[in-house]
């Protein structure tokens, strides 16, 4: 297994690559969509605050830009493991089944082809209307370390999503007044199936694995819209839509643990044995929906060493990243929190490997 670090778009720079290398990483997972502005952490969201604005409609990922990204990472002794998340302005009508769907399918296919040509092996994505929403920040981890929580009814009110917003980002400031109306989960499953049947063959040709993130938070609905993978067994349905190594899983351990059904260790074993896991978000939490807290790796409900042993036993040899971690009290709270997580993970991986 390989140790990696996820970096948001504004953090994709040499200093952070060197930080990752110094902490023992060999791989980088790069977010190519410019959300969170200059914040390195998952921000609080509510009915009035989202992740920002994106106006990249019709502008595909550039092969040359992706090559430059990969080469910059490699120049610091690391490898590019994945691009994480499609830009919401590239596929809002794929998610909503709107009038621009055909053009956006063509654009996503171009993104996949350009990623493959640039040497990107994996694209992680989240097929979601509401996206990652409703989290709050507070002193919820050990020693009052600042971290993220989802508080259900005690958190932000679940107001409907306004028109012009998808996946927690605004793509049309001048959208008509109104909201995304509720619709059945089966409709969203049908949209996912149509998407996969159209793009997985392109991914196979480009030698790129498409890896679906589970719902975060894994509620049955969020802001009136349905969710897809909010229980572990639902990944079976995803994989069965198009049986292919390029139809894979971005397995977020925190999200799986937050679910009300299933077992994290059985989930790792099942999908690891199927060689369905493209990469892992290595995160620990306390609690389950509708209320949970993201915590340090060694203080949550998951036995992280047992999880690593399970992955090792089924032959998983891919990348693990700490996708989020509590901040530590110092002048560089994100770096300190990540250094703590990466040190824990590096030591644990060496133990598992018998070194």
N, C-alpha and C positions, 0 to 999 in steps of 0.2 A: 504494500500500500504506500501511497505517495502523499506527502504533506504539501498543501497548497494554501494560498491566501486569495480571498476575493477582494477586488478593488473597484470602487465606483469610477465613473468616467473621469471626473476631475482629479482622481487620485492615481491615474495611470501615468506615472512619471518615474524617472530613474531613482529618486530618493526612496520611494516606497518599494520599488523592486529590490533595492539593496537591503532595506529593512526586512523584507520577506526572506531574502537569501541569508542574512545574518541570523534570522530566527530558525533557520534550518529548512525552509521551504525549497521545493524543487519546481513548483508549478504556480501559475496565476490563473484565476478565473476573472475575466474582465467584463464589467458592465459597460455596454456600448451606448446605452441610452443615458442622457444627461439629466437624471433626476437628483433630488436632494440638494441642488445648488452646490454649496461648498461644505455641506455637513457630511462627515464620514459615517454617520449612524442612521439607523431607521428612525425617522422623526415621528412625532405625534401627529395624528390626523383626526379630523372630525368633519362635520358637515360643511364647515367653512374653510378648511385647510386640506390641501392635497399635496402631491409630490412636485407640483410645478406644471409648466407649460411646454408642450412639444409641437413644433410646426414643421415636421420633416415629411409631410405628405408627398408621396411620389418621388422621394429622393432615396434610392437604395444605398445600402452599405457599399462603400468603395473597396474593391479588391486591393488597390494600392494602399489605402489607409489601413486595412487589416494586415497587410504584409508589413507595413511600417510598425504597427503595434507589435506583431510577433517578433520582428527583428529587434525592437527596443527591449523587449522582455528577454530575448535570448542573449542580448549583449551583456546582460547582468547575470548570466549563468542560470537562467530559469527557462521553463517552457510554458507556452500558452496552452492551458488545458481546455478552456471553453470560453465562449461568449455567453453571457447570461441575460436573457430577456430580449424580446423584440420591442421595438419602439411602438408605443400605443398608436402614434399617428400613422404607422405602417399597416395596421391591421384592425382598426376599430370596427370596420364594417364586415370583417370576417367574424369577429366576436358577436356583432349585433345583427348579422345577416342583412346588411344594408346595401344601397345601390352601388357602392364602390367596391363590393366584394371581389368581383372578377379582376379588377385592376390590382387590388391589394394582394390577391393570391399570386398574381404574376410577379409583384414586387417581392413578396416573401420568397418565392422560388429564386429570384435573382440574388437575394441576400444569401440564401443557402449555397447557391453555386459560387458566389464570390467568396464566401467563407471557406468552402472546400478548396478553391483555387489558391487561397491565401494560407492554407495549412492549418485551419481551425478544425479540430476534430469533433467538437461537440457544440451544440447550441441548446442552452437551457431556456425553457419558456414556461409561462403560467397561463393556461387558458381560462381566464377569469374576467368577469365583468367588473366586480367591485375591487378586485386585486387585494393587496395587503393593506387592510384598512382597520381603523379603530384602536390602534395601539396608543398607549400613553407611556411617557417616560417618568421615572421616579426612583427613589432610593430603595429598590426592592430586592437587591442582591446582598450577599454577605457584607457586613461592615457598612451598610447603607450605600453600597456602590450603585451608581445610577445605571438603570437598565430599562428594558421594555416589558410592558405587561399588556394583556388584554383583559378587560374587566367586565365584559358583558353588559348587563343592565346598569352596572355602576359606572360604566365608561361613557364615551360619547354617544349621543342619541343617533340611532340608525335612520337618518333621513334619506329619502330617495336620492338616487344619483341624478344630477342635472344633465340635460342634453349637452353634448359637447365635451363630456368627460367619460373616460374609460380607464380601467386599470389604474385608478387613482391619479390620473393626469389629465389636464385640459388639452384637447386637441383642436377645439373650435370655440374661440371666445365669443363669436357672434352667432352661436347656435340659437335656433328658435327657443323661446321659452318652453319649459316643460321638463319632464323627468323620464327616465327609463322605467317603463311600467313593469310590474312583476310578470314573470312567465314561468312555465314548468321546467323542471330540471331536465326532462327528456328532450326538450327543445335544445338546450345547451349541449347535451350529449350528441344530438344529431349534428350540430354545428361542428363539434370536435371531430366526429367521424368523417364528415365531408372534408374537413381540413386535412386530416391525416391521409386520407385516400388520395388526395391531390398532391401533397408535398412529400410524403415519405419516399415515393419512387425517385424524386429529384434528389433527396438526401442520400439515397443509396448510390445514385450515379456520382454524387459529389463526395462520397465517403465521409459524410457528416452524420453523427448521431443526434437526433432530436430528443431532448430529455425533459419530460413534464414534471414540474414542481407540484407537490400536493397543495391543497388549499391552506392558506394561512391568513386569518384563523380558520380552522376547519369546522366552521359552522354549517348547518344545513342550508341556510340562506344568509345573505348579508346585504343590508340596505335594500331589501326586497327582491334581490336577484339570487338565482340558484347558484350552488357550488357544484363541483364535479367530484374531485377526489378528497372527500372529507372523512373517509374511513379507509383503512389499509386495503381491504379486499377489493376496492373499486379500481385499483391499479390493474387487476386481472382483466377487467373490462377494457381498459385503455389498451393494454398489450394485445388483446384479442382482435381489436378493430383492424389492425394491419400487422400481422405477425412478421416482425423484421427486427434485426439488431439495431436498425436506425430509428425504431420507435421504442424509446427507452425511458428511463426514470431518472429524474434529478431528486434523489431521495433525501429529504430533509428530516433528520431524526427528531428535531424539536417539534415539527408539525405532526409527525406520526404519533409521537408521545402525547400530544395535546388532544388527540382524537378519543372519542368516548368508547370505541370498540377496538378489538385487536390487541396485539402484543408487539412491542418494538422488536424484540429479539426474533420472534417468529417471522415478522415482516422482513427483516434483514436476511434471514435464512432463505425464505421463499424466493424473494426476488434476486438475491445473490446467486442462488443455485441456477436460476433461469438466465443468468448473465444479462439481466435487464437493467442493472444500475450503471448509469454513465458516470456519475460522481455523487458525492455525499456532502450534505451540509451537516457538520458535526456540532450539534448544539444541544444543550441540556435545559430542561424547564422544570418548574414546579407547578403541579395542577393540570387540569384539563378544561376544555371549553365547557362552560362559558367564562371561566376565569383561570388564567395561568400567568406565570412570570418566567421570563428568561433569566437564567442565573449562571454562575460560574460552572464550568464543566464538572467540578467535583462536589457540587452541592444540590444537584437536582434529583429528579425521580429516576433517571436512567442510570444504570450501572454501565458507565462508559467503557470500562475494561471488558466487561462481558460482551458489550456490543462489538468491540474491536475483535475479540476472540471469535465471535460468530462470523463476522465478515472474513476473517482469516481462514476459518474452517471451510467456508464455501468457496474459497479461491478468489475472492475479490482482490484485485490488485490495482484499482483505480485511485483517483484523487479524493482526499477529504479536505474540506476547508471549514474553519470556524466562521459561519456566515454572519452571526452577530455575537457580541460578547459584552458583558458589563464593562463600564468604564472604571478606571482606577484613579484614586485621588492623587494627582500629580500634575505637572505642567503639560503632559502629553497623554491625556486619559485614554484616547482610543488606542494609541500605540502600546501603552502599558497593558491594557486589557487584552489586546491581541497577542502581545509577547507572552503573557501569562498562559493564554489558551494554547498557543503554538508550542510553548515549552512543555506543557502537559501532554499535548498530542505527540510530540516528537519522542518524549521519554516512553510514553505508552506504546507507541509503535515499535520501539526498539525492544521493549519487554516482550511484546507479542511475537516478534521475529526471532526471539531467543538471542539477542545481541547484548 
